[in-house]
Amino acid sequence: MAGRVSILGVFVADLTFRADRQPSIGETLLGTGFALGPGGKGSNQAVAAARAGAETVIITRLGRDMFADMADEIWAEAGVRGAVMRGATPTGAAHIYVENGSGDNAIIIYPGAAGEISVADVESQRVEIEHSDVFITQLEQPLKAAIAALEIAKAAGVTTILNPAPARALPQEIYPLCDYVTPNETEAEQLTGIKVVDIPSATQAAERFCDLGAKGAIITLGAQGALLFDGKEARHVPAVVAGEVVETTGAGDAFNGSFAAALARGLDPLAATGFGCAAAGISVTRPGTAPSMPTRAEIEALLSTL
């Protein structure tokens, strides 16, 4: 059984610049590379989930422009079905700086049309959410829309995932709507006040999310893998190395989409976390965000070598 994943989120066009360092304010710096491609956390996670084997639908807003055409193309290639509203506001874009050598990144995102996703838009796609096995959302679209979608999913018994990125102040009532909260180290610190530097501090942060009302939490830790806390027990899942790191931009989205796909087809949370770590491990060996997402066959082949 493939399982079904629905995602509320943003598509933006990624404009990726490579350089040895970031420029200072007022400084012009020569870069070493540039690429234009599909991005946005919701869209990236949808591509990841579909390539990882899930029947996937993305709920979003697009403009009527070349960036919207880019969205349609990547979704068609990956097998993602779009539940898309279109309007006059342009499709969004993101500036991504990638540091040569480390592959580390810094990002500015303009959500564009997806920044106008409303509660009414979410209500219009209620059936898509209710008929899912797993629902995911992030924080790039309006918070009210994310909460409304989580409420629909939770009421229908759908497994819910909140990837709280980019981190922002959240109302306490959002946490009981979440079966899993999946921040990285920086987002976990911003939301809990606990500086995450190792497994014990990640465990503390995960416990804090559950104290706030979440059923479970996964703190993604980059090269250290991920920390899964199910409300009772914490388990560390090591990172999976698939090769030399080229770019880390899409790693979190690869993890979340693949984790959701694994849950949707019936894997237990620990196995699904390992599956997500393997997907992230492959994604960082490739440039780009959505284009870096691996297939289920690639992920399973890597896991078979461990």
N, C-alpha and C positions, 0 to 999 in steps of 0.2 A: 504494500500500500504506500503510495507516494505521500499522502497527507496534504493538507491544504493550509497555506499561510496567506493571511491578508496583512497589508502594511499601509498605514497612513503616514505619509511623509513627503519629502520635497525632492524634486528633480532640479538640478542646476547644471549649467555647462561649466566644467572645470577648466580654468586657464592656469596651467602649471608652468612655473618658472623655476629653473635650476640655476644655482649660483653657489660660490664657495661660502658666502655668508649673506645675512640680510643687510640691506642698506640702512644707514642711519637717516634720520629725518633731514631732508634737504639734500641728500646725496643721491646721485645717479650711479648705478653700478652695472657693469657689463655682466650679463648672464651667460651661462654655458649651454642652455637648452630651453625649449618651449614646446608645449603640447596643448592641444585643445581636445577635450573629450567629455563624455558623459559623467555626471557626478550627482551629489546630493545624497545625504545619508539614507533617506527612505528608498530612493531609487537604487543605490548601491546594494542595500540590504535585500531588496526585491530580486535583483540580478543574482546575488549570492544564493538566496533561497532557491530560486528556480534552477540554477546550475547545480545546486546540491541535491536536486531531485524532487522538490516540492511543487505542487500546483500552486502558483503564486499570482496574486492580484495586488496592484498598487492603487491606492486611492489618493488623488492629488489634483492640483490645478496647474495648467500650462497656459502660456500665451499662444499666439498664432504667428510663429516666427521660426527661424532656422534652428534655434535651440530646441524648440518643441519637436521639430522633425528629428533631431538627434535623439531625443527621448524615445520617440516611436521606433526608431531604428534599433537602438540597443535593447529595448524590451522585446521586439520581435525576434531578434537574434537569440536572446536568452530564454524565450518562452514565457515572458511575463505578460499577463493580461492587464490592461490599463482600464481602471474605472475613473475616467478623467473628465474634469470640467474645464472648459476653455473660455478665456475672456480677452479683454483688450490689454491688460497689464502684461508687460514682457515676461517671458520665462527668465528665471533667475540665473545667477552666475556666481562662481567662487574663484577668488585669487588664491592659489596655492604656491607657497615657496617651499622648495625642497633643497635641503643642504647637501651639496656634493660630499661624498665620502660616507657620512652617517646615514643618509636617507631620511633624516628627521624632517618634520614639516611644520609650517605655521600657515593658518588659513583665515581668510576673510570671506564670509558668505553673504550674498544678497538673495533672499528667497524669491523675490519677484512675485509672479502670479501665485505661487504656493503660499506666500505670506498672507494671502487673502482667504485661505481655506476656512470655512465657517462651520459652526455647529449644524446649520441647515445642510451644508454639503455632506457632513458626516451622516446625518439622518437619512439623506437620500441614498446612502450606500449601506444602510443597516443590514440588509440581507447578505451582502458580501461578507460583512464582519461576522454575523451570527452563524454562517455556514462554514466557518473556518475551524481548523483544529488549533491553530496558534495565531495570535494577533500581535503585531509589533508597532510601536510608534516611537518617535524621538521628540526633540524639542526645537526643531528648525521651523515648524509651522506654529500657528497660534496655539497657546496652551489650552484655551477653552475647547478647541477642536480635539486636541489630544485627550483631554479628560472625558469628553462626550463619547469618543470612540472606545476608550477603556471601559466606561460604564456599560456600553452596549455589549462589548465582548464578555465582561465579567458576568453580567446578568444572564448571558446565553451559555455560560459554562465553558467558554473558550479560554485556553491558556493565554495569559497576557504577559507581554514583555515590554517594559519601558527602558529604552536606551536613553538616559538623561543627558543628551548631548545636542548642542552645547549646554553646559550646566547653567542653571539659573535658579533663583529662589523658587521653591515649589510649595504649594499649599499642602498641609499635612494630609488632607483627605485624598490626595492622589495615591498615596502608598498602599492603602488597603485594596486598591483596584489592581495591584500588580502581583502576579505570581513570581515574576523575576524582575529585579532592577539590575541593569548591566553597565555600570559606569567604568571608565578607566581610572587610573590612580588619581589624576588631577581632578576629574569630575567627582570622584568619591570624597576627596578632601574638601572641595568646594561645598558639597551638599551635607557633609557630616561634621566638618571641622577637624577630622582626624587625618593627620598627614600619613599617607600610605607610602611606605618605603620598603616593606618586606612582608612576609606572610603573616606574622602576628598582627601587624597594624592593618593589613587588608582584612583579616578576620574581624578585628574590632569595628572597622567601617561597615562590613557586611552585617554584623550583628546590630549595628545602629540602624541600618535600613529596616531590618526586621522589627526592631523596637518601635520604629515609626509606623509600622503596619504592613510592610511588604511580606509576602509569604516566603520569599527567598531572594538571595542576591548573588550576583557573580561580579567580582572585581577583576577586570582584565588588567594584566600586569606586564604587557609587552614581552620582553625577553624572558620574564619569569613565568609566563603562562597565564593561568587564571586561578582564582580562589572561589570555589563554589560553597555557599552556605545555604542549607535547606531549612533554616529555622531552628535546627537542632545540632547539626554536625557540620564542621568546616572541612573541606577537602581541597588540597592543592593539586591542580592539574598542570604538569610541566608544559612549557612551550615545545612545539614540534619544529625542528629545524629541517628545512627543505632545500637549503642552499644559501648562497650569499645574499645579503639584504641589499635590495635596490631602492625600495621606497616603502615607507610604513603607512602612507596616507590611508589606504583602504583596509588596513588590518582589522580595525574594530568592526567595520561593516561586514567584512568577510566572516568574522566570528559570529556576529549577531544573526545574520541571515542563515548561515549554515547550522548554527545551534537551533534556530527555530525550525528549519527543515528536518533536522534529526528528531526533535521532539514531536513534530507533526506526524512522522511515520512510526512513532512508538518507542524510540530509544529512551532509556532512563536518563535523568538529568546528568549523571556523571559521565555516561558514555557520550551524551550529546555535547557536553562541555569539551571532551577530548576531540570529538569530531570538529567542533568549532575552532579549537586550537590548531588542528591540522590544516584547516582551511586558511586560517590567518597565516600560518607558517608558509604556505605556498604563495599567498597573495603578496607577501613582502619581497619575494624574489622577482617580482614583475613590476614594470612601471604602470602608473595610472591607478584609477580607483575601480570603477565598474569593469574595465577590461582585465583587471588582475584577478577577478574572482574565479576560483577553480571549479571544476565539475565534480560530481559525486564520485565518478570513477577515479579521478586524480586523488581525491581526498582518501578514498578507501585504499588505493594503491600505496599511498604514503603510510597510512596507519598499519598496513600489513607488514611493513618493514621494521616496525618497532618491537 
